Amino acid sequence: MKGLIGPLVLLGLLVGLTAFLLWTPAVAPHIGDYIRLAEARTHLSSSVRGLEALAGRDDGVGWQARSDLGRWYLAQGAAREAAALFRSALALYATSDLRADLAVALEASGRPGDALGEWQQLLPRRDAVQAVLRIEPDPVRAASILTRGGAATDALATLAAVGGTQAALERARALAATGKLTEALVEFERFLSSSPGDAGVHLEYGRALERAGALDRALLAYRAAGAAGAYAAGLLLESLGREDDALAAYRQSAEPEAKWRAARLLESSGRTPEALVLYGELARGAHRVGDDAALRLYLLHTRRGEPTKAAEARRYLSPALAWLAGVPVPAPALTSDPPRASPPVVSLATDLVQAFPGADGRRWAEIELAIAAARGTAADRLAIGEWYVAQGDWRNAFRMGSLVLGSLPCRRAYHLAYPLAWWDTVLRWAGTYGVDPYLVLAVIREESGFLPTAVSSSDARGLMQLLPSTARWIAEEKLRIPYREADLFAPDYNIRLGTWYLRHLLDQFGGDLAWAVAAYNGGPGNLRRWTADGVASPADLPAALRSPETREYLTKVLNAWLTYRWLYGGE
C-alpha cells in the first residue's frame, strides 16, 4: 500500500492544480493570498516553505495550505507530519475526504487503531469498508464495526467461514439489518443457547421475531429481556388488544414513551387521576413527549372544570399544541437586532466567487465563511447568513439563522431560520393547488432543512422528501407529466409534486391542516387506522397518533407554520 501512496497522491495534486489554474486573475487585493497559494501549489517541491508559512494561518488559506502540504508530505513518505497537518486542517473545517486523508496518514505512520477510528466515521464508503477489513484482524470485531456503520452485507461476507457464539451474534445482527430474518433468528438462537442471560440480545431477538410475524415468540423474548424489553412488550401487547397486560408492561419501563403509553391507557379506561399523575411528570420533563403530555394535562383539567390546574398546564404548551387547543398563541419574544456590520470574510467570499468562477471559488468561500462563523459573534453569523440569502443558498442561510436563534432570538435571525426559500416557486404551486404557501415552507423546513439533494434512509428525496414511488404516481397518474427520478432534486419539480400531495391530503381529511400534516409523515392509511375510534376534537389528534415520530413531526411543522405566519404577516 505504501508504494502506491506517493504516485496516487501526486497524480491527485496534479489534477487539482490543473483545475485550479484555469482562471483569469481579475481579482480584488484582499484575495492576493489565494494567488500566492495557487503559485505555491503549482511548484510544490520548491515551495514547501511558502506553503508552511501559509499553513500557520487559521483561515481558508491556512486550511487549503495544510491540506495540500499534508498530501505532499504523505507522497514523500512523511506520514507522521502529514497526519498532524490533516488533523489541524480538520479542526478548521471538516470534510469526509480530508478525514480519509488523515486515516491513510495515520495508518501509514504505524497508528492503525487511530486510523480505524477515523475510517469508522466514514462508513459505509467503500474505501472505509476496505480499510476496516485491512486494519481489524479479528473478523468478528470487523463485522460488528461494519454492521453498525451500515455495511451489513460486507459484514456477512467477513463472517462467512467464522464459527463461535460471538460470530453467530454478529451474523444475526447483519442478517437482520439486511432483512434476512429467518436466517437471523437461527443465529440469535445459537447465541442465546450459550448466553441465555443477555437481556440486550433477547430484546434484539424479540424485534427480529416481531418483524418476522412470530408475535407469541417475540413476546416471550421481550419478557426475557426484563425491564429492557418492557416497552417493546407493551407496544406488542397493546397492538394485540391486551391492554391490561400492556399497561403492566409499560409500568416496568422507565422510558418516557412507555410512561406516555401507560397514561394513554389509563385515560382511555377511565382512570383519569392516575393518568394525570403520569402526564404531569412527563410535562415537566425535557423529553419529546413533554409537549403531548402537557396538552393532555391541559385538556383533562379543562374538561374536569379545574381552571387553576389547567392554567398551570397551559404554561408548558408549545405554540403548535396551544393552537390546536384553541389557546391564543402569543408572538415570540424578540430581542433587538444587533447593529448591521459586514465582517471582512463576507467581502472575501464575494470576491472569491467572482474571481474563481466554478466550484473552487464557491468552495473556498464556504470554507472561509464556515471558519469565521465558528469563531465569530452573532452579528457575524447573521451577516454570513444574509450573504447566503443573496446567493440563493437557503440551506446555509437556514443553518446560520438557526445557530443564532438559540442565543439571540432577533428578527434577523428568524428571517434566516425561516426563509422565504424558492418563494416564487412556492407561491406558484401553492396558488395552483390551493395550499397555504407558509405550510409548504414549513414542510420543506422540517423534511429537508432546505437541502434540495436530501435523501433519507427510506429513500425519500428532495426538498419535500418524496418517495420515488409516490412521486411517480403523482407525476404520471395525477398530473400527467413526465417522471424522471433525477428531477426530484430540482426545486421546482419537487415543490410542485409535494404541494399537490399536500392538497390531496387536505382533500382526504376534510381540509384539516393538522390531519394533512400528520398524514404527510405517517401515511394516510396509518392515520385512518390510528383514528378509527374517533377523535373528540382537533386538540385530541396528537394523542391518537401511535407513531412518536409523527407526533413530533406534527408539532414541529405546526410550530414552523405558525412562525412563518407571524413573521411574514399571514392571517
NUGUMAR-526403 format. One record per residue (C-alpha): x, y, z; residue number from 0. Coordinates in steps of 0.5 Angstrom, whole numbers. Layout:
N
+-------+-------+-------+-----+
:    px :    py :    pz : pos :
+-------+-------+-------+-----+
:     X :     Y :     Z : NUM :
...
+-------+-------+-------+-----+
END
This chain:
571
+-------+-------+-------+-----+
:    px :    py :    pz : pos :
+-------+-------+-------+-----+
:     0 :     0 :     0 :   0 :
:     6 :     5 :     2 :   1 :
:     9 :     4 :    -5 :   2 :
:     2 :     7 :    -8 :   3 :
:     1 :    13 :    -4 :   4 :
:     6 :    17 :    -7 :   5 :
:     4 :    16 :   -14 :   6 :
:    -3 :    17 :   -13 :   7 :
:    -3 :    23 :    -8 :   8 :
:     2 :    27 :   -13 :   9 :
:    -3 :    25 :   -19 :  10 :
:    -9 :    28 :   -15 :  11 :
:    -5 :    34 :   -14 :  12 :
:    -3 :    35 :   -21 :  13 :
:   -11 :    34 :   -23 :  14 :
:   -13 :    39 :   -18 :  15 :
:    -7 :    44 :   -19 :  16 :
:    -9 :    44 :   -27 :  17 :
:   -17 :    46 :   -25 :  18 :
:   -14 :    51 :   -20 :  19 :
:   -10 :    55 :   -25 :  20 :
:   -16 :    55 :   -30 :  21 :
:   -18 :    62 :   -28 :  22 :
:   -17 :    70 :   -30 :  23 :
:   -14 :    74 :   -25 :  24 :
:   -18 :    80 :   -25 :  25 :
:   -18 :    80 :   -17 :  26 :
:   -19 :    84 :   -11 :  27 :
:   -13 :    86 :    -7 :  28 :
:   -15 :    82 :    -1 :  29 :
:   -15 :    75 :    -4 :  30 :
:    -8 :    76 :    -6 :  31 :
:    -6 :    71 :    -1 :  32 :
:   -10 :    66 :    -5 :  33 :
:    -6 :    68 :   -11 :  34 :
:     0 :    66 :    -7 :  35 :
:    -3 :    60 :    -5 :  36 :
:    -4 :    58 :   -12 :  37 :
:     3 :    59 :   -14 :  38 :
:     6 :    55 :    -8 :  39 :
:     1 :    49 :   -10 :  40 :
:     4 :    50 :   -17 :  41 :
:    11 :    49 :   -15 :  42 :
:    10 :    44 :    -9 :  43 :
:    17 :    41 :    -9 :  44 :
:    20 :    48 :    -9 :  45 :
:    15 :    52 :    -5 :  46 :
:    14 :    48 :     1 :  47 :
:    17 :    53 :     6 :  48 :
:    12 :    58 :     3 :  49 :
:     6 :    53 :     4 :  50 :
:     9 :    52 :    11 :  51 :
:     8 :    60 :    12 :  52 :
:     1 :    60 :    10 :  53 :
:    -1 :    54 :    14 :  54 :
:     0 :    57 :    20 :  55 :
:    -6 :    62 :    19 :  56 :
:   -13 :    60 :    22 :  57 :
:   -17 :    61 :    16 :  58 :
:   -19 :    59 :     9 :  59 :
:   -12 :    60 :     6 :  60 :
:    -9 :    56 :    12 :  61 :
:   -14 :    50 :    11 :  62 :
:   -12 :    50 :     4 :  63 :
:    -5 :    50 :     5 :  64 :
:    -5 :    45 :    11 :  65 :
:    -9 :    40 :     6 :  66 :
:    -4 :    41 :     0 :  67 :
:     2 :    41 :     5 :  68 :
:     0 :    34 :     8 :  69 :
:    -2 :    31 :     2 :  70 :
:     5 :    33 :    -1 :  71 :
:     9 :    30 :     6 :  72 :
:     5 :    24 :     5 :  73 :
:     7 :    23 :    -2 :  74 :
:    14 :    24 :     0 :  75 :
:    13 :    18 :     6 :  76 :
:    13 :    23 :    12 :  77 :
:     6 :    20 :    14 :  78 :
:     7 :    23 :    21 :  79 :
:     8 :    30 :    19 :  80 :
:     2 :    29 :    14 :  81 :
:    -2 :    27 :    20 :  82 :
:    -1 :    33 :    24 :  83 :
:    -3 :    37 :    18 :  84 :
:    -9 :    34 :    16 :  85 :
:   -11 :    34 :    24 :  86 :
:   -10 :    41 :    24 :  87 :
:   -14 :    42 :    18 :  88 :
:   -20 :    38 :    20 :  89 :
:   -20 :    43 :    27 :  90 :
:   -21 :    49 :    22 :  91 :
:   -26 :    45 :    17 :  92 :
:   -28 :    38 :    17 :  93 :
:   -29 :    34 :    10 :  94 :
:   -30 :    27 :     9 :  95 :
:   -24 :    27 :     4 :  96 :
:   -20 :    30 :     9 :  97 :
:   -22 :    25 :    14 :  98 :
:   -20 :    20 :     9 :  99 :
:   -13 :    23 :     8 : 100 :
:   -12 :    23 :    16 : 101 :
:   -14 :    16 :    16 : 102 :
:    -9 :    14 :    11 : 103 :
:    -3 :    18 :    14 : 104 :
:    -5 :    15 :    21 : 105 :
:    -4 :     8 :    18 : 106 :
:     2 :     9 :    14 : 107 :
:     5 :    12 :    20 : 108 :
:     4 :     6 :    24 : 109 :
:    -2 :     8 :    28 : 110 :
:    -7 :     3 :    26 : 111 :
:   -12 :     4 :    32 : 112 :
:   -13 :    11 :    31 : 113 :
:   -14 :    10 :    23 : 114 :
:   -19 :     5 :    25 : 115 :
:   -23 :    11 :    29 : 116 :
:   -23 :    16 :    23 : 117 :
:   -25 :    10 :    18 : 118 :
:   -31 :     8 :    22 : 119 :
:   -34 :    15 :    22 : 120 :
:   -33 :    15 :    14 : 121 :
:   -37 :     8 :    13 : 122 :
:   -41 :     6 :     9 : 123 :
:   -36 :     9 :     4 : 124 :
:   -32 :     3 :     0 : 125 :
:   -25 :     6 :     2 : 126 :
:   -27 :     6 :     9 : 127 :
:   -30 :    -1 :     9 : 128 :
:   -24 :    -4 :     6 : 129 :
:   -20 :     0 :    11 : 130 :
:   -23 :    -4 :    17 : 131 :
:   -22 :   -10 :    13 : 132 :
:   -15 :    -9 :    13 : 133 :
:   -14 :    -6 :    19 : 134 :
:   -18 :   -10 :    24 : 135 :
:   -15 :   -17 :    25 : 136 :
:   -21 :   -20 :    28 : 137 :
:   -27 :   -22 :    23 : 138 :
:   -32 :   -21 :    29 : 139 :
:   -30 :   -14 :    31 : 140 :
:   -29 :   -12 :    24 : 141 :
:   -36 :   -15 :    22 : 142 :
:   -39 :   -11 :    28 : 143 :
:   -36 :    -5 :    26 : 144 :
:   -39 :    -6 :    19 : 145 :
:   -46 :    -7 :    21 : 146 :
:   -46 :    -1 :    26 : 147 :
:   -43 :     3 :    20 : 148 :
:   -49 :     1 :    15 : 149 :
:   -45 :    -4 :    11 : 150 :
:   -48 :   -11 :    14 : 151 :
:   -47 :   -14 :     7 : 152 :
:   -40 :   -14 :     8 : 153 :
:   -40 :   -16 :    15 : 154 :
:   -44 :   -22 :    13 : 155 :
:   -38 :   -24 :     8 : 156 :
:   -33 :   -23 :    13 : 157 :
:   -36 :   -28 :    18 : 158 :
:   -37 :   -33 :    12 : 159 :
:   -33 :   -38 :    15 : 160 :
:   -32 :   -36 :    22 : 161 :
:   -35 :   -40 :    28 : 162 :
:   -37 :   -39 :    35 : 163 :
:   -42 :   -36 :    39 : 164 :
:   -40 :   -28 :    38 : 165 :
:   -39 :   -29 :    31 : 166 :
:   -47 :   -32 :    31 : 167 :
:   -49 :   -26 :    34 : 168 :
:   -46 :   -21 :    29 : 169 :
:   -48 :   -25 :    24 : 170 :
:   -55 :   -25 :    27 : 171 :
:   -55 :   -17 :    27 : 172 :
:   -52 :   -17 :    20 : 173 :
:   -57 :   -21 :    17 : 174 :
:   -63 :   -17 :    21 : 175 :
:   -60 :   -11 :    18 : 176 :
:   -61 :   -14 :    11 : 177 :
:   -68 :   -16 :    12 : 178 :
:   -66 :   -24 :    12 : 179 :
:   -70 :   -25 :    18 : 180 :
:   -71 :   -33 :    18 : 181 :
:   -63 :   -34 :    18 : 182 :
:   -62 :   -28 :    23 : 183 :
:   -67 :   -32 :    28 : 184 :
:   -63 :   -38 :    28 : 185 :
:   -56 :   -34 :    29 : 186 :
:   -60 :   -31 :    35 : 187 :
:   -62 :   -37 :    38 : 188 :
:   -55 :   -40 :    37 : 189 :
:   -52 :   -35 :    41 : 190 :
:   -57 :   -35 :    47 : 191 :
:   -57 :   -42 :    48 : 192 :
:   -50 :   -41 :    51 : 193 :
:   -51 :   -34 :    54 : 194 :
:   -59 :   -34 :    56 : 195 :
:   -58 :   -28 :    61 : 196 :
:   -56 :   -23 :    56 : 197 :
:   -62 :   -18 :    56 : 198 :
:   -60 :   -14 :    51 : 199 :
:   -60 :   -19 :    46 : 200 :
:   -66 :   -22 :    48 : 201 :
:   -69 :   -15 :    46 : 202 :
:   -66 :   -15 :    39 : 203 :
:   -68 :   -23 :    38 : 204 :
:   -75 :   -20 :    40 : 205 :
:   -75 :   -15 :    35 : 206 :
:   -73 :   -20 :    30 : 207 :
:   -79 :   -24 :    32 : 208 :
:   -84 :   -19 :    31 : 209 :
:   -81 :   -17 :    24 : 210 :
:   -82 :   -24 :    22 : 211 :
:   -89 :   -24 :    25 : 212 :
:   -88 :   -29 :    30 : 213 :
:   -91 :   -25 :    36 : 214 :
:   -92 :   -30 :    41 : 215 :
:   -85 :   -32 :    41 : 216 :
:   -83 :   -24 :    41 : 217 :
:   -87 :   -23 :    47 : 218 :
:   -83 :   -29 :    51 : 219 :
:   -76 :   -25 :    48 : 220 :
:   -78 :   -19 :    51 : 221 :
:   -80 :   -21 :    57 : 222 :
:   -74 :   -25 :    58 : 223 :
:   -70 :   -18 :    57 : 224 :
:   -74 :   -16 :    63 : 225 :
:   -74 :    -8 :    64 : 226 :
:   -70 :    -7 :    58 : 227 :
:   -76 :   -10 :    54 : 228 :
:   -82 :    -8 :    58 : 229 :
:   -83 :    -2 :    53 : 230 :
:   -83 :    -7 :    47 : 231 :
:   -87 :   -12 :    50 : 232 :
:   -92 :    -6 :    52 : 233 :
:   -93 :    -4 :    45 : 234 :
:   -94 :   -11 :    42 : 235 :
:   -99 :   -13 :    48 : 236 :
:  -103 :    -6 :    46 : 237 :
:  -103 :    -8 :    39 : 238 :
:  -106 :   -15 :    40 : 239 :
:  -111 :   -11 :    44 : 240 :
:  -109 :   -14 :    51 : 241 :
:  -109 :    -7 :    54 : 242 :
:  -109 :    -9 :    62 : 243 :
:  -102 :   -13 :    60 : 244 :
:   -99 :    -8 :    56 : 245 :
:  -100 :    -3 :    62 : 246 :
:   -97 :    -8 :    67 : 247 :
:   -91 :    -8 :    62 : 248 :
:   -91 :     0 :    61 : 249 :
:   -90 :     1 :    68 : 250 :
:   -84 :    -4 :    69 : 251 :
:   -80 :     1 :    64 : 252 :
:   -77 :     8 :    66 : 253 :
:   -77 :    10 :    58 : 254 :
:   -82 :    17 :    57 : 255 :
:   -85 :    14 :    51 : 256 :
:   -87 :     8 :    56 : 257 :
:   -90 :    12 :    61 : 258 :
:   -94 :    16 :    56 : 259 :
:   -97 :    10 :    53 : 260 :
:   -99 :     8 :    60 : 261 :
:  -102 :    15 :    61 : 262 :
:  -106 :    14 :    55 : 263 :
:  -109 :     7 :    57 : 264 :
:  -110 :    10 :    64 : 265 :
:  -114 :    15 :    61 : 266 :
:  -118 :    11 :    56 : 267 :
:  -120 :     6 :    61 : 268 :
:  -123 :    12 :    66 : 269 :
:  -117 :    12 :    71 : 270 :
:  -116 :    20 :    70 : 271 :
:  -113 :    21 :    76 : 272 :
:  -107 :    16 :    75 : 273 :
:  -106 :    19 :    68 : 274 :
:  -106 :    26 :    71 : 275 :
:  -100 :    24 :    75 : 276 :
:   -96 :    21 :    69 : 277 :
:   -98 :    27 :    65 : 278 :
:   -96 :    32 :    70 : 279 :
:   -89 :    28 :    71 : 280 :
:   -88 :    28 :    63 : 281 :
:   -90 :    35 :    62 : 282 :
:   -85 :    38 :    67 : 283 :
:   -79 :    34 :    64 : 284 :
:   -75 :    35 :    58 : 285 :
:   -76 :    29 :    53 : 286 :
:   -80 :    30 :    47 : 287 :
:   -87 :    27 :    50 : 288 :
:   -87 :    33 :    54 : 289 :
:   -91 :    37 :    49 : 290 :
:   -96 :    32 :    48 : 291 :
:   -97 :    31 :    56 : 292 :
:   -98 :    38 :    57 : 293 :
:  -103 :    38 :    52 : 294 :
:  -107 :    32 :    55 : 295 :
:  -106 :    35 :    62 : 296 :
:  -109 :    42 :    60 : 297 :
:  -115 :    39 :    56 : 298 :
:  -117 :    34 :    62 : 299 :
:  -116 :    39 :    67 : 300 :
:  -120 :    44 :    63 : 301 :
:  -126 :    38 :    62 : 302 :
:  -126 :    37 :    69 : 303 :
:  -127 :    44 :    71 : 304 :
:  -121 :    45 :    74 : 305 :
:  -118 :    52 :    71 : 306 :
:  -113 :    53 :    76 : 307 :
:  -109 :    47 :    74 : 308 :
:  -111 :    48 :    67 : 309 :
:  -108 :    55 :    67 : 310 :
:  -101 :    51 :    70 : 311 :
:  -101 :    46 :    65 : 312 :
:  -102 :    51 :    60 : 313 :
:   -95 :    54 :    61 : 314 :
:   -92 :    48 :    58 : 315 :
:   -96 :    48 :    52 : 316 :
:   -92 :    49 :    45 : 317 :
:   -95 :    54 :    40 : 318 :
:   -97 :    49 :    36 : 319 :
:  -101 :    45 :    41 : 320 :
:  -103 :    51 :    44 : 321 :
:  -106 :    53 :    37 : 322 :
:  -109 :    46 :    37 : 323 :
:  -113 :    47 :    43 : 324 :
:  -115 :    54 :    41 : 325 :
:  -111 :    57 :    46 : 326 :
:  -108 :    64 :    44 : 327 :
:  -101 :    64 :    42 : 328 :
:   -97 :    70 :    44 : 329 :
:   -92 :    72 :    39 : 330 :
:   -85 :    70 :    40 : 331 :
:   -81 :    75 :    45 : 332 :
:   -76 :    79 :    41 : 333 :
:   -69 :    82 :    43 : 334 :
:   -66 :    87 :    39 : 335 :
:   -63 :    86 :    32 : 336 :
:   -55 :    87 :    33 : 337 :
:   -52 :    93 :    29 : 338 :
:   -51 :    91 :    22 : 339 :
:   -44 :    90 :    20 : 340 :
:   -40 :    87 :    15 : 341 :
:   -34 :    83 :    17 : 342 :
:   -29 :    82 :    12 : 343 :
:   -30 :    75 :    11 : 344 :
:   -36 :    77 :     7 : 345 :
:   -33 :    81 :     2 : 346 :
:   -27 :    76 :     1 : 347 :
:   -33 :    71 :     0 : 348 :
:   -36 :    75 :    -5 : 349 :
:   -29 :    76 :    -9 : 350 :
:   -27 :    69 :    -9 : 351 :
:   -34 :    67 :   -12 : 352 :
:   -32 :    73 :   -17 : 353 :
:   -25 :    71 :   -18 : 354 :
:   -25 :    64 :   -18 : 355 :
:   -32 :    62 :   -22 : 356 :
:   -34 :    55 :   -21 : 357 :
:   -33 :    50 :   -16 : 358 :
:   -26 :    52 :   -13 : 359 :
:   -29 :    60 :   -11 : 360 :
:   -35 :    57 :    -8 : 361 :
:   -32 :    52 :    -4 : 362 :
:   -26 :    57 :    -2 : 363 :
:   -32 :    62 :     0 : 364 :
:   -36 :    57 :     4 : 365 :
:   -29 :    55 :     8 : 366 :
:   -28 :    62 :    10 : 367 :
:   -35 :    63 :    12 : 368 :
:   -35 :    57 :    16 : 369 :
:   -29 :    58 :    20 : 370 :
:   -31 :    65 :    21 : 371 :
:   -38 :    63 :    23 : 372 :
:   -35 :    58 :    28 : 373 :
:   -31 :    64 :    32 : 374 :
:   -35 :    70 :    30 : 375 :
:   -40 :    74 :    34 : 376 :
:   -48 :    73 :    33 : 377 :
:   -47 :    79 :    29 : 378 :
:   -42 :    76 :    24 : 379 :
:   -46 :    70 :    23 : 380 :
:   -52 :    74 :    21 : 381 :
:   -48 :    78 :    16 : 382 :
:   -46 :    71 :    14 : 383 :
:   -53 :    68 :    13 : 384 :
:   -55 :    74 :    10 : 385 :
:   -49 :    73 :     5 : 386 :
:   -52 :    66 :     3 : 387 :
:   -59 :    69 :     2 : 388 :
:   -56 :    74 :    -3 : 389 :
:   -53 :    68 :    -6 : 390 :
:   -60 :    64 :    -6 : 391 :
:   -56 :    59 :    -1 : 392 :
:   -62 :    57 :     3 : 393 :
:   -59 :    51 :     7 : 394 :
:   -53 :    55 :     9 : 395 :
:   -58 :    61 :    11 : 396 :
:   -62 :    57 :    15 : 397 :
:   -56 :    54 :    19 : 398 :
:   -54 :    61 :    20 : 399 :
:   -60 :    63 :    23 : 400 :
:   -62 :    57 :    27 : 401 :
:   -55 :    58 :    30 : 402 :
:   -56 :    65 :    32 : 403 :
:   -63 :    64 :    34 : 404 :
:   -62 :    60 :    40 : 405 :
:   -58 :    65 :    44 : 406 :
:   -61 :    71 :    40 : 407 :
:   -68 :    71 :    38 : 408 :
:   -68 :    77 :    34 : 409 :
:   -72 :    79 :    28 : 410 :
:   -66 :    78 :    23 : 411 :
:   -64 :    71 :    26 : 412 :
:   -72 :    69 :    25 : 413 :
:   -72 :    71 :    18 : 414 :
:   -66 :    67 :    16 : 415 :
:   -68 :    61 :    20 : 416 :
:   -75 :    61 :    17 : 417 :
:   -73 :    64 :    10 : 418 :
:   -78 :    65 :     4 : 419 :
:   -74 :    60 :     0 : 420 :
:   -76 :    59 :    -7 : 421 :
:   -81 :    64 :    -6 : 422 :
:   -84 :    65 :   -13 : 423 :
:   -84 :    57 :   -14 : 424 :
:   -87 :    56 :    -7 : 425 :
:   -93 :    62 :    -9 : 426 :
:   -94 :    59 :   -16 : 427 :
:   -95 :    52 :   -14 : 428 :
:   -99 :    54 :    -7 : 429 :
:  -103 :    58 :   -11 : 430 :
:  -104 :    53 :   -17 : 431 :
:  -107 :    48 :   -12 : 432 :
:  -110 :    52 :    -6 : 433 :
:  -105 :    51 :    -1 : 434 :
:  -102 :    56 :     4 : 435 :
:   -95 :    57 :     2 : 436 :
:   -93 :    58 :     9 : 437 :
:   -95 :    51 :    10 : 438 :
:   -91 :    49 :     4 : 439 :
:   -85 :    52 :     7 : 440 :
:   -86 :    49 :    14 : 441 :
:   -86 :    42 :    11 : 442 :
:   -80 :    44 :     7 : 443 :
:   -76 :    46 :    13 : 444 :
:   -78 :    40 :    17 : 445 :
:   -77 :    35 :    12 : 446 :
:   -70 :    37 :     9 : 447 :
:   -68 :    43 :    12 : 448 :
:   -68 :    47 :     5 : 449 :
:   -63 :    42 :     2 : 450 :
:   -65 :    40 :    -5 : 451 :
:   -61 :    34 :    -5 : 452 :
:   -63 :    31 :     1 : 453 :
:   -64 :    23 :     1 : 454 :
:   -67 :    20 :     7 : 455 :
:   -65 :    13 :    10 : 456 :
:   -72 :    11 :     7 : 457 :
:   -70 :    14 :     0 : 458 :
:   -75 :    20 :     0 : 459 :
:   -72 :    25 :    -4 : 460 :
:   -71 :    33 :    -5 : 461 :
:   -74 :    39 :    -1 : 462 :
:   -81 :    36 :     1 : 463 :
:   -78 :    29 :     2 : 464 :
:   -82 :    25 :    -3 : 465 :
:   -81 :    17 :    -4 : 466 :
:   -80 :    16 :   -12 : 467 :
:   -86 :    11 :   -12 : 468 :
:   -90 :    17 :    -9 : 469 :
:   -87 :    22 :   -14 : 470 :
:   -88 :    17 :   -20 : 471 :
:   -96 :    16 :   -18 : 472 :
:   -97 :    24 :   -17 : 473 :
:   -93 :    26 :   -24 : 474 :
:   -95 :    20 :   -28 : 475 :
:  -102 :    19 :   -26 : 476 :
:  -105 :    25 :   -23 : 477 :
:  -101 :    31 :   -26 : 478 :
:  -100 :    27 :   -33 : 479 :
:   -93 :    30 :   -33 : 480 :
:   -86 :    26 :   -35 : 481 :
:   -83 :    23 :   -29 : 482 :
:   -75 :    23 :   -28 : 483 :
:   -72 :    21 :   -22 : 484 :
:   -67 :    26 :   -22 : 485 :
:   -72 :    31 :   -22 : 486 :
:   -74 :    30 :   -15 : 487 :
:   -67 :    34 :   -14 : 488 :
:   -70 :    40 :   -18 : 489 :
:   -73 :    45 :   -13 : 490 :
:   -79 :    47 :   -18 : 491 :
:   -81 :    40 :   -19 : 492 :
:   -80 :    37 :   -12 : 493 :
:   -84 :    43 :   -10 : 494 :
:   -90 :    42 :   -15 : 495 :
:   -91 :    35 :   -13 : 496 :
:   -90 :    36 :    -6 : 497 :
:   -95 :    41 :    -6 : 498 :
:  -100 :    37 :   -10 : 499 :
:   -99 :    32 :    -5 : 500 :
:  -101 :    37 :     1 : 501 :
:  -107 :    39 :    -3 : 502 :
:  -109 :    31 :    -4 : 503 :
:  -108 :    30 :     4 : 504 :
:  -112 :    36 :     5 : 505 :
:  -118 :    34 :     1 : 506 :
:  -118 :    27 :     4 : 507 :
:  -118 :    30 :    11 : 508 :
:  -124 :    35 :    10 : 509 :
:  -119 :    41 :     9 : 510 :
:  -116 :    40 :    16 : 511 :
:  -109 :    42 :    16 : 512 :
:  -106 :    38 :    22 : 513 :
:  -109 :    32 :    20 : 514 :
:  -106 :    33 :    13 : 515 :
:   -99 :    34 :    16 : 516 :
:  -100 :    28 :    20 : 517 :
:  -101 :    24 :    14 : 518 :
:   -96 :    27 :    10 : 519 :
:   -91 :    24 :    15 : 520 :
:   -95 :    18 :    18 : 521 :
:   -98 :    16 :    12 : 522 :
:  -106 :    17 :    11 : 523 :
:  -107 :     9 :    12 : 524 :
:  -104 :     9 :    18 : 525 :
:  -107 :    16 :    20 : 526 :
:  -114 :    13 :    19 : 527 :
:  -112 :     7 :    23 : 528 :
:  -110 :    11 :    29 : 529 :
:  -116 :    15 :    29 : 530 :
:  -121 :     9 :    27 : 531 :
:  -124 :    10 :    34 : 532 :
:  -126 :    18 :    33 : 533 :
:  -122 :    24 :    35 : 534 :
:  -126 :    28 :    40 : 535 :
:  -123 :    35 :    38 : 536 :
:  -117 :    38 :    34 : 537 :
:  -113 :    38 :    40 : 538 :
:  -114 :    31 :    41 : 539 :
:  -111 :    29 :    35 : 540 :
:  -104 :    28 :    37 : 541 :
:  -106 :    23 :    43 : 542 :
:  -109 :    19 :    37 : 543 :
:  -102 :    18 :    33 : 544 :
:   -99 :    12 :    35 : 545 :
:   -92 :    14 :    32 : 546 :
:   -87 :    18 :    36 : 547 :
:   -84 :    21 :    30 : 548 :
:   -91 :    23 :    27 : 549 :
:   -93 :    26 :    34 : 550 :
:   -86 :    30 :    34 : 551 :
:   -87 :    32 :    26 : 552 :
:   -94 :    35 :    27 : 553 :
:   -91 :    39 :    33 : 554 :
:   -85 :    42 :    29 : 555 :
:   -89 :    43 :    23 : 556 :
:   -94 :    47 :    26 : 557 :
:   -89 :    51 :    30 : 558 :
:   -86 :    53 :    24 : 559 :
:   -92 :    54 :    20 : 560 :
:   -94 :    59 :    26 : 561 :
:   -88 :    62 :    26 : 562 :
:   -88 :    64 :    18 : 563 :
:   -95 :    67 :    19 : 564 :
:   -93 :    71 :    25 : 565 :
:   -86 :    73 :    21 : 566 :
:   -89 :    75 :    15 : 567 :
:   -96 :    77 :    16 : 568 :
:  -100 :    71 :    15 : 569 :
:  -107 :    71 :    18 : 570 :
+-------+-------+-------+-----+
END
